Amino acid sequence: MTEEILNRLRNISIMEQVQPVKPEDQQLLQEWHASGIRFAASGGQLEATYYAAVEKLLACILPMGDSDPILQEGGIYLGCWLESTGTINAELLSRLLPSVSETTYLAFAKRQREDGLLPYKLTANGPSFRQIQLVTPLARSVWNHYQLHSNHGKQSPFLNTMYKAMVRYDEWIAHNRNTRGTGCVEAFSTFDTGHDLSPRFWHVPDTPYMNNASAYHPDSPILPFLAPDLTANIYCQRMYLSRMAEELGEPGTDWKAKAESSLESLFRYCYDKQDMFFYDRDRNDELVRVQSDVLLRVMACEVGDRELFDNLLRRYLLNTSKFFAKYPFTSISMDDPRFDPFSSYNSWGGASNFLSLIRAPHAFEYHHRYVELTWVMQPILSALSKNKRFGQVLSPWTGEQGFTETYSPSILCLLDYVERLCGIMPVGSNQLWFTGLLPIDMDHGEIVSGNTAYSRKVNGVGYELVNTSDRMTVYLKGKVHLDGPSGIRLVTDHSGHLEAVIGMTVRTVEGELFYQGERIPIRVKGNEMQRYADGNLKTERDIGIIHPTYR
């Protein structure tokens, strides 16, 4: 069985699977081919959907004006948005087509306004500065791209350019979005957070006053909001700017101090201890008690410790009466009377949005909640495998795709989840994750993928991973390199040297790991990390599992 799926993988050609449509596609396919990334499945529809996703991803990569091709949002969204395309989308794309990711980041810096404001979107008609529209911190995405690729140190023109642009942007935010003097970042409109139709912003204009990002409507009874997601964004942004400063030979202490000030303001003004939730605070000092995906956004900004995150998992994110729908995560808590599950239009009023789904992994993995994340990925992959349309939202009840199509966040969601669940994923500057899970047949017993195989080149060296129901096997340069029981993640450096094993399922995984001619006994629990040294595995972290709740 292993040999059959491995041969299938090796016979796949990206050039044959994906048909170029526009002039830029041929070069993009060559870059993909050079990465060695391929995916094969023995059954179901996931393999075909995977390559359909790659083909539609190319449709979202286009020149804009005089620029090289950059990533665009896709679907009805003609352009590149800072909240998504220019941050989290490009961060995921960095593992697939890094040249496009880098060009996309630089496009925002190139079109920065003289006063420091970055455009909230780029279109063929030029940059737009009407609102800010922040979610994923740009600095985190830029830093992760920088770490993945080899252009390091003070001589990095990419890091230097982006750092200078984000320093100026931070100054603009501090000067223009702190009118109440609280240290929080203020929302002046619905679109400042990209929360179209969310009850969070009922009775708030969609755009800032007179389309000026520095103004809110003077007649509003509730604006400006002290916004937890915007404040958390700037907190996280500043933490990563401190890393960049140090990498570029400058002190990072001032950035850390500014970040701590943002964090203090976030908890002082936007956190309700009794509800254990982050809310906007309006101009009347009232909390806007709408429980929304703001919670997940704040957590993805690395706010708080694991104890806080664990409590939020129990109370909200893994609670089936709150956000843990059959196809999670809903954009509004399901027990809110304002919850609207319909997905036929662009709405953050209830439906599960693919932007939430691609932002979520960082929040979970930052706190080492790997097993819990698989419970999110499994139903989403099952739903995505059956439809090659790639819409913006899913029905939280049925998994049916809703509004628009060829939408880059949902395309990247599928490619990302495959790699995290059963693929080879580069992490940081010198780490690889080989994950030994299979997509579960969640819906009506329909096979999603059967056995799977995945390949990737790292520094010109080819790796392959084969997953079956009971084994995972890693090949290096075509030969067996690591072999172990399913249900684990093997962590290596870029040269394939084993560093650690992580339990990736609720069950305790037992068996033997074959490595460097040795048989290593293995017994690892869910989320447990065992460090490898001198032929032995020793537990370094064992945090247990947070189980789903129902009220």
Salt bridges, closest charged atoms under 4 A:
ASP25 OD1 - LYS22 NZ 2.66
GLU47 OE1 - ARG8 NE 2.83
ASP66 OD1 - LYS110 NZ 3.99
ASP66 OD1 - ARG111 NH2 3.70
GLU83 OE1 - ARG359 NH2 3.06
GLU91 OE1 - ARG140 NH2 3.13
GLU102 OE1 - HIS145 NE2 2.79
ASP115 OD2 - ARG113 NH2 2.88
ASP170 OD1 - ARG238 NE 2.83
ASP192 OD2 - ARG177 NH1 2.85
ASP229 OD1 - ARG200 NH2 2.76
ASP229 OD2 - ARG297 NH1 3.22
GLU246 OE2 - LYS256 NZ 3.41
ASP272 OD2 - ARG289 NH2 3.13
ASP275 OD2 - ARG289 NH1 2.86
ASP280 OD2 - ARG200 NE 2.55
ASP285 OD1 - ARG281 NH1 3.29
ASP293 OD1 - HIS195 NE2 2.69
ASP293 OD2 - ARG297 NE 3.01
GLU302 OE2 - HIS362 NE2 2.65
ASP310 OD2 - ARG369 NH2 2.87
ASP335 OD2 - LYS322 NZ 2.86
ASP336 OD1 - ARG338 NE 2.83
GLU365 OE1 - ARG420 NH1 2.70
GLU372 OE2 - ARG369 NH1 3.03
ASP416 OD1 - ARG95 NH2 2.53
ASP416 OD2 - ARG420 NE 2.86
GLU419 OE2 - ARG95 NE 2.70
GLU419 OE1 - ARG456 NH2 2.98
ASP443 OD1 - LYS326 NZ 3.90
ASP443 OD2 - LYS386 NZ 2.93
GLU464 OE1 - ARG10 NH2 2.82
ASP483 OD2 - ARG471 NH2 2.37
ASP493 OD2 - HIS497 ND1 3.13
GLU510 OE1 - ARG523 NE 3.41
GLU512 OE1 - ARG519 NH1 3.10
GLU540 OE1 - ARG531 NE 3.10
ASP542 OD2 - LYS525 NZ 2.69
